Amino acid sequence: MKRLAWGFLSLLLVGCFAGAAFAQAGPRQTANLILKGKTISVEYGRPSLRGRTTDEMLGKLPVGGFWRMGSNTSTTFKTETDLAFGDVTVPAGEYSVWMQKAADNSWKLVFNKQHGQWGTQHDESQDFASVPLTQSAPASPAEMVTISLSKASGGGTLTIQWGTLEVSASFKAK
């Protein structure tokens, strides 16, 4: 009987700790866009500011530093068609995407050949393209990281918002 009681107690404790671990993880979200019959998607973690500011969260990032654009595992960008971000072509495929801070506090969107890695495991040798992000003032602050894909000008726009930070990049299907 003692053995059964200890076994039950062990299962109960494991369940509680596993539940607590999952409850603390930020929710995952996927943004989708259909462009010329092909799907483009971004899957990412959604951390909250919880009383902090975007400057507190991202301001300490050094020049040239990378942000995973969310929480936990890296943000995954998938496209079923080649995309042109200005003069930069991103071939159909699956990538991790990162934001890189520039010296003038502007940002670049960086495409990396690896995907699915933990969000702090950025391997710069796997970066193959980067595009400038346009910064604008959001209509209202976002408590949680929000990434959206929307149709625009015969193509689409990728927008990243968190707190008072809003950056975007436009693209067209090739």
URLIN-V143070 format. One record per pair of residues at least 12 apart in sequence whose ideal C-beta (glycine too) atoms are under 8 Angstrom apart, sorted by the first residue. I is the first residue (numbers start at 1). J is the second residue. D is the distance in whole Angstrom. If there is no record, write none. Layout:
BEGIN
I/J/D  I/J/D
END
This chain:
BEGIN
25/45/8  25/71/8  25/72/6  26/45/5  26/46/5  26/47/5  26/48/7  26/70/7  26/71/4  26/72/6  26/144/8  27/45/7  27/46/5  27/144/8  28/43/6  28/44/7  28/45/6  28/46/7  28/72/8  29/43/7  29/44/6  29/46/5  29/146/8  29/147/7  30/42/7  30/43/5  30/44/8  31/44/8  31/147/5  31/148/5  31/149/5  32/149/7  33/149/4  33/150/7  33/151/7  33/156/5  35/81/7  35/151/7  35/155/7  35/156/6  35/173/5  36/81/7  36/173/5  38/79/7  38/80/4  38/81/4  38/92/8  38/173/7  39/78/7  39/79/8  39/80/5  40/77/8  40/78/7  40/79/5  40/80/7  40/81/8  40/83/7  40/149/6  40/156/7  41/76/8  41/77/8  41/78/5  41/79/8  41/149/7  42/75/6  42/76/7  42/77/5  42/78/8  42/97/7  42/147/5  42/149/6  42/158/7  43/75/7  43/76/5  43/78/8  44/69/6  44/70/4  44/75/4  44/76/7  44/145/7  44/147/5  45/68/8  45/70/4  45/71/4  45/72/4  45/73/7  45/75/8  45/119/7  45/145/7  46/70/6  46/71/7  46/144/4  46/145/5  46/146/7  47/70/7  47/71/4  47/144/7  47/145/6  48/143/5  48/144/5  49/143/6  49/144/8  49/162/7  49/163/5  53/163/6  53/164/7  54/162/6  54/163/3  54/164/6  54/165/5  57/162/8  57/163/8  58/101/8  58/162/8  58/165/7  61/101/5  62/101/7  63/101/6  63/102/7  63/103/5  64/100/7  64/101/7  64/102/8  65/100/7  65/101/5  66/98/4  66/99/7  66/100/5  66/101/8  66/110/7  66/122/5  66/124/8  67/98/6  67/99/5  67/100/8  67/101/7  68/96/8  68/98/6  68/119/4  68/120/7  68/122/7  69/97/6  69/98/7  69/99/6  69/145/7  69/147/7  69/160/6  70/119/7  70/145/5  70/147/8  71/119/7  71/145/7  72/118/7  72/119/6  73/116/6  73/117/7  73/118/6  73/119/6  74/96/4  74/97/8  74/98/7  74/112/8  74/114/8  74/115/6  74/116/7  74/117/5  74/118/7  74/119/5  74/121/7  74/122/8  75/96/6  75/97/5  75/98/7  75/119/8  75/147/7  76/94/6  76/95/7  76/96/6  76/97/8  76/115/5  76/116/7  77/94/7  77/95/5  77/96/7  77/97/4  77/111/7  77/115/8  78/93/8  78/94/5  78/95/8  79/92/5  79/93/7  80/92/6  81/173/5  81/174/7  82/173/7  82/174/4  83/171/5  83/172/7  83/173/6  83/174/7  84/155/8  84/171/6  84/172/5  84/173/8  84/174/5  85/109/8  85/129/8  85/131/4  85/169/6  85/170/7  85/171/5  86/131/6  86/170/8  88/129/5  88/130/7  88/131/5  89/129/8  89/174/7  90/111/6  90/129/6  90/171/8  94/115/5  95/111/5  95/112/6  95/113/6  95/114/8  95/115/6  96/111/8  96/112/5  96/114/6  96/115/4  96/116/8  96/117/7  96/122/8  97/109/6  97/110/7  97/111/6  97/112/7  98/110/4  98/112/6  98/122/6  99/133/7  99/160/7  99/167/7  100/130/7  106/132/7  106/133/7  106/135/7  107/132/8  107/133/4  107/135/7  107/167/5  108/130/5  108/131/7  108/132/6  108/133/6  109/130/7  109/131/5  109/132/8  109/133/5  109/158/7  109/167/8  109/169/5  110/127/5  110/129/8  110/130/5  111/127/7  111/128/6  111/129/5  111/130/7  112/126/5  112/127/5  112/128/7  113/126/4  113/127/8  113/128/6  114/126/5  131/169/5  132/169/7  133/160/8  133/167/4  133/168/6  133/169/5  134/167/7  134/168/5  134/169/7  135/165/8  135/166/7  135/167/5  136/166/5  136/167/8  136/168/7  137/164/7  137/166/7  138/161/5  138/164/6  138/165/8  138/166/4  141/163/5  141/164/5  142/161/4  142/162/6  142/163/6  143/163/8  144/162/8  145/160/7  145/161/7  145/162/5  146/160/8  146/161/5  146/162/7  147/159/7  147/160/5  147/161/8  148/161/8  152/170/6  153/170/7  153/172/8  154/172/6  155/170/6  155/171/5  155/172/3  155/173/6  156/170/7  156/171/6  156/172/8  156/173/8  157/169/7  157/170/5  157/171/8  158/171/7
END
